[in-house]
Amino acid sequence: TPVAPAEQRRALATILESAALMPVIAKLPEGLATPLGEGGALLSAGEGQRVRLGRAMMRQRARLIVLDEPFLGLERDRRRALLGHVRQHWSHATLLYVTHDVSETRGFDRVLVMERGRIVEDGDPLVLSQMASSRYRRLLQAQDMVQARLTTGAEWRRIHLESGHLIQEHGANDRALVPNEG
């Protein structure tokens, strides 16, 4: 059965939202009609990853999905939200999700830990995270320790761009404008 154009537009809009592509398209000179250039030259690496993800999401009936760092370049909270969209979108399929962010794997039914190209641990992430000898548990602990140091260490600052100004965050409610030194 052919799909109606209105239904296609709705499906495309849902996929563009799910792959976090709306802001990317908004900045392109011709929107969706903009040629992206050789190898996606108009896009950052993370944007290119999300374009490939969006294209993959157009394949509704896929039974095996392999995603290798699909949210490259995005902040942790945004990656988690996108992963939720992806898992919902392909809930009927087997999803093989390759990531260096170990904490992203906590919500999966099964994790495989690899070292030097070999699977060294395989199991339920909740069970593995509670086993004292688990490599998965050690990876989670190491990542949590690094994350805590990044967010609490005096030598680190969190800076982002807001309305054309650099804003430095010192804590949950402590923000300051970063002085222009140039």
Buried (B, 14 or more C-beta within 10 A) or exposed (E): EEEEEEEEEEBBEEBBEBBBBEEBBEEBEEEEEEEBEEEBEBBEEBBBBBBBBBEBBEEEEBEEBEBEBBBBBBEEEEBBBBBEBBBEBBEEBEBEBEBEBBBBBEEBEEBBBEEEEEEEBEBEBEEBBEEEEBBBBEBBEEBEEEEEEEEEEEEEEEEEEEEEEEBBBEEEEEEEEEEEEE
